[in-house]
Structures are given as structure tokens and as C-alpha cells.
Amino acid sequence: MKLRLTIFGAIAAAMIIGNTSNAGAVISYNTSATQSGGTLLDFEGFTNGTNAANLFQPNGLEIRGFSTPTIFNPPVVSDGQKASSGSGVLGPGNPSSPSATSLLLLFGSNRSFVEFFFADTSPGGDGFFTFRLVGPNNGLLASTSLAVSNAAVPNFGYLSFVRPNADIRAIEIIPSYQFTEGWSIDDLRYGTTAVPLPAALPLLGAGIALLGLAGWRRKHKTA
């Protein structure tokens, strides 16, 4: 099944999300983060060009790739990289030559959710990305695809992967090699318990306020 998403505002480009083998997984592409808690890596405070392969092992994360997993600080905007905030991002390659190759995010223990800010904003970056969720025994848990169909407009957003069984051991990000520009991720968050951000709380508060106002009016009307 394929769904065409047209997102206005910060994300103005048309995307195509195609989900396969995703039973038991909730996968979404959003204009803002949807998860809280867990471990957050924002890739700030590192020297440009830092090798990130084993940098975050104390945080339960190893990063592998055909090209060196690298901290870009600042992002190479001309090659499609973009930070969600600040100036540090993670991507394959090196500062003088960002790569369009794959990266594997390998966790030290199983996770129930993973979310990150994904960007491929280069005007020449038309391409196709596949994201594979891998289980404890290297089995495929779920996969989804993202087609950047109008890269002349900035393409970026938060990709969220949730598995209630807490069996995500790795996520592989695979570009299609239809282009040579780079890409990046930022604000990588992962944990063992998915805790959605309370986006509905302002609406709930407004509803309670309206109910209170209605009750007050009824009370004074009958007085």
C-alpha cells in the first residue's frame, strides 16, 4: 500500500510512504517530534568530521556504514543536510564529500521506539529511501520507503518507529543511489517505552474550560 502525503508549512514537498512487512509496527512521518523520554542524541558539541561509529556506545548505540558515519558541524546544506535545531547532524561520508550511502543504527539492547529528524533538502537530491527495522535475530520486523518527489522544495521531518513488543535491535537507512548528494539525521531518540508527546493536552484543557463556562452560564441563567 502506498500513501501520498502532502505536508504544508515546514514540509512543503510531496512524499510517498510505502509500507511493507509492517505488521505490529507503527511508522509515521511528522512535522514535529512525537516521542519523549528515552535517550536523545542531538549531535551537538562535536568537532566537524568526528567519526561517530563508536562514539555513542556508552549510550547503547553503534553506527555502521559503507562510508564513515560522521558528525557534520555545521551541516553541508548544499548536499541536502539540515539540522532540526543547532548545528550538528549525523550522516555518511566526510565534510568535504557527504555520501549517499547506507547507515545502520545498531542498539545495544532491544528498543520499543526510535525517532529521528530526517533531511534530504538538496535540489538535485531526487531519490528513494528505504528504512528497515531489524529484530534481535537479524530478522526483518518492518520496512517503509520514502520517495523524495520534489527535492526543489525542502524535504525534512520526523520519522517515528514504534514496536509495542520492544524488539527493535537496529534500523537501516538505505538510499537508492539515484543521486550523489548527502542526507542527514538529527535529534535521534530511542527507548524501551514509547511515551507520545501530549499534543492533545491543550485541546483537552480548552474543552474543560468550555465545559466550565457552559456550566457557569447555566447556573446563573437559572438563578
N, C-alpha and C positions, 0 to 999 in steps of 0.2 A: 504494500500500500504506500502511496506517495501523497504527501500533503504539501500544497504550496502555501507558504507563509509570506505575507506582505506586511512588514512591520514599519510603522510610521514613527517619526521623531528621530531618535538617535540611530535607529536601524532603518534605513530607507530602502535598502535593496531587497529584491525578491529572492527568496531562498526556497530550496526544495529539500524537505526532510523525508528520507525513505527508511522505514524501519523494517528490519528483518530479524528473525530469531530473537524477538524481544519479549517473549513470554516471561512474566514475573518482574519485568523491569519497567520503570517509569523514566522516560527520556524526554527532556523538553529543552527548548531554545527560547531564552527570555531576554528582555531588555535590561533587567537588573537581577541581582543575585536572589536566589530563592531559599538558600540554606544558611543556618547559623550554627555555632558550636563547632566541635571538632578541631582540626588543625588547619590554620590558614597560612599559606606562603604567598607573600606579595612580591618577592624577588627584589625588594628594595635594599639599598645599602651595600651592594656588591660592586666590585670593580668591573668595568666593561670588559667582556671577554672571559669572565670567570667560568671555568669548567664546572658544570653542575651535576655531572654524572653521579658522584658520591657525596655531594655537598650536603644533601638533606637526609643522609642515612640516620643521623640522630633523631630525625622527625619521622622515621619509619617510611622513607621513600628513596628509591633508587631510580635513576633516569638513564635509559639506554637509547641508542640511535645509530643509524648508519653514519650520520655526521655527529660531531660532538655536541651534546646538549649544553647550551651556553646561556649565560646571563647577558642580555643586551641592555646596557645602561648608558645612554638612552636607547630606545627602540630605533631601528632603522626604518623610518616611516616610508621612505621611497621604495622599500622592499615589502611593504604590506604589514609591518609590525605596528602595534598600538598597545599602550598601557591603559588599563581601566582607570588608574589614578597613579600619581607619582611618575617614576621614570624607568623602572626596571621591569623587564619581561623575560620569559624563557622561550627559547626557540632552538632549532638545529642550525649548525654552521658556525661562523665566526663573524665578528663585527665588520670585517671588510667584505665578507661574502656570505650573507644569510642563505640557508639552504631550504629546499622544498622537500626534504626527505622526512622519513617517519621518526616518531619518538614513542618510546614505551615508558609509561609511568608504572613502576613496579612497587607495590606496597609490601611492607614487612609483615603485615597481618591483614586478614580479610576486612573489608570495609562495606558499610551499607550504603554510603553515598559518596559521590565525587562530583565536584562542580568547579568550573573554571571559566574565565573570560577568554574567549577565542577571537582572534582577529586575523583577517587577510584583506587588507584595505588597498592593496596596490591596484592601480588602473589596469595593469597588464596581468593581473592575477586570476583570470577566469580559470576555475578548476573545480575539482570534485574531491571531497574529503570523506573518508570512512573512519568511524570511531568504533572500536571493538572492545567489549567488556569481556575480560578473561577471568575464569574461575580458579579455585585452588589447584586443580589438576590440569591446568592449561586448556581447559575446555572453553568453548565459546558460550558465554551466557547471553549476550545480546550484541547487536550491531545496529548502527544507524549511519546514514550518509547525509552529507551537507553539500549541496551544489551552489557555488557562488556564481549566480547567473547574470549579475550586473555589477562587476567589480569597479566600474567607474564611480559608483557611489560607495561610501564607506560600508564595509561589511564586518560587523562585530557584535558580540553578545555573549550571554552566559549559557553554557551548556551544562545541564544537570542530569546526573545518572543516579537513580535510586533503586536499590535492591533490598526489599524487606528481609530477605534471608541472610543479609550481611555476608555475601560470598564474593565480593569484587576483590580480586587479587591484583589485577592490572588493567590499565586502559592503554590501547594502542591507537595512535593518531596517524592515519595513513593518507597522505595527499596523492593525487592521481598522476603526478608528473606531467601534466599538460602545460605546466608553466615552470618558470625558473625562479620566480620571486619567493621570498621567505614568508613566514607566518609566525604567530606567537601566541602564547597563553599568559595569563596573569591571574592573580587572586585565586590560586588553586586551594580549594578547601575540601577536606575529606574527613570522614569519621565513621564510627560504628553505630551511631544512632542518628537517623535523619531528623533534623529539627527545622521545619519550614519557618521562614521569617513570618512574623504576624502581620502580613499585609492587610488582613481583613479587620484588624483591631480598630483603625479609625472609623471604618464603616459601622462596626458594632457600636462604638461609642456614640456616633451620630444617631443611630437607631434608638439607643437607650434614651438619649436626650430628647428625641422627638416623642417617644412614648411618655416621658415625664411631662413634657409640655402639654400633650393631649390630656393627660390625667389632671393636670393643674387647671386647664380650661374647663373640663367637665365639672370639676369640684366647685369652681367659682361660678359657673353657669347655674348650678342647681342651688347655690347658697341664697 
